[in-house]
Amino acid sequence: MTERPCAVSLDRSVSRDLRKMAPQDEAKALRALCALEANPLSGKPLKAAPKPARRLDFGLSGGWYLAAHLFLADEAQRIVFLVAPRGGFYAKAERRLQSLLRRLGMERQ
């Protein structure tokens, strides 16, 4: 099964996450996130989250980072809502996912 390309957008909180990084790490993270356009289902399912939410792992100079993203099939869009190091990632992802779903007017599945 081939996956159709989709648009990738960054939640406003992700912009703040990226600004906290060193410039070379920010560029690497953006390249990893842009790869989601060609392969929207890459990564692994996000634990304890609605089925379309996934995580993407990538390495930076400070260690391993994770990006949490939500796929909106009806709009063919992928929204990245968190980029953070592994420590405490899932608690942050849960909070940000709830906030994103409220803003989108979606219910938790």
Rosetta blueprint (number, residue, H / E / L):
1 M L
2 T L
3 E L
4 R L
5 P L
6 C L
7 A E
8 V E
9 S E
10 L E
11 D L
12 R H
13 S H
14 V H
15 S H
16 R H
17 D H
18 L H
19 R H
20 K L
21 M L
22 A L
23 P H
24 Q H
25 D H
26 E H
27 A H
28 K H
29 A H
30 L H
31 R H
32 A H
33 L H
34 C H
35 A H
36 L H
37 E H
38 A H
39 N L
40 P L
41 L L
42 S L
43 G L
44 K E
45 P E
46 L L
47 K L
48 A L
49 A L
50 P L
51 K L
52 P L
53 A E
54 R E
55 R E
56 L E
57 D E
58 F E
59 G E
60 L E
61 S L
62 G L
63 G E
64 W E
65 Y E
66 L E
67 A E
68 A E
69 H E
70 L E
71 F E
72 L E
73 A H
74 D H
75 E H
76 A L
77 Q E
78 R E
79 I E
80 V E
81 F E
82 L E
83 V E
84 A E
85 P E
86 R L
87 G L
88 G L
89 F H
90 Y H
91 A H
92 K H
93 A H
94 E H
95 R H
96 R H
97 L H
98 Q H
99 S H
100 L H
101 L H
102 R H
103 R H
104 L H
105 G L
106 M L
107 E L
108 R L
109 Q L
